Structures are given as structure tokens and as C-alpha cells.
């Protein structure tokens, strides 16, 4: 993976984390906090989302934040 694709992948994880927090804990959906969380869990993103799903009691049918592409995520980093 090249640097630009790694950066895009990282930004997508940040956007996924932000989208999750906007739904379940809006106070934490702050860009810096989401970037810090993505950095802390880099390479362990599924562990992060499994913990978040459990902590916030997300129904199995709604456990898609780890694979979904949040609408407009590209604009967050333009």
C-alpha cells in the first residue's frame, strides 16, 4: 500500500469513528478525538468497533460502522 492509499484508509477509519460517535455519543465526535482513537487502534480497528458495539449496546443489524462508508467522508479532509 502506498502512502496516499494508507492516508486515505486512515481518513476513512477516522470518518467511520466520527460517524459512530455522532450517532451514539455526539460529544465525542470531535475530529481530534476521532483521529487520536484511529491512531491508537491502527491495525486493531475491528477490536475498537467490537468494543464500541458492546459498550453502546448496538443491535447486531446496526453493527456496520466498521465497513460502511460514511456519506461525504471525503469532504471531511478536503
C-alpha positions, 0 to 999 in steps of 0.5 A, spaced: 500 500 500 502 506 498 502 512 502 496 516 499 492 509 499 494 508 507 492 516 508 486 515 505 484 508 509 486 512 515 481 518 513 476 513 512 477 509 519 477 516 522 470 518 518 467 511 520 469 513 528 466 520 527 460 517 524 459 512 530 460 517 535 455 522 532 450 517 532 451 514 539 455 519 543 455 526 539 460 529 544 465 525 542 465 526 535 470 531 535 475 530 529 481 530 534 478 525 538 476 521 532 483 521 529 487 520 536 482 513 537 484 511 529 491 512 531 491 508 537 487 502 534 491 502 527 491 495 525 486 493 531 480 497 528 475 491 528 477 490 536 475 498 537 468 497 533 467 490 537 468 494 543 464 500 541 458 495 539 458 492 546 459 498 550 453 502 546 449 496 546 448 496 538 443 491 535 447 486 531 443 489 524 446 496 526 453 493 527 456 496 520 460 502 522 466 498 521 465 497 513 460 502 511 462 508 508 460 514 511 456 519 506 461 525 504 467 522 508 471 525 503 469 532 504 471 531 511 479 532 509 478 536 503 
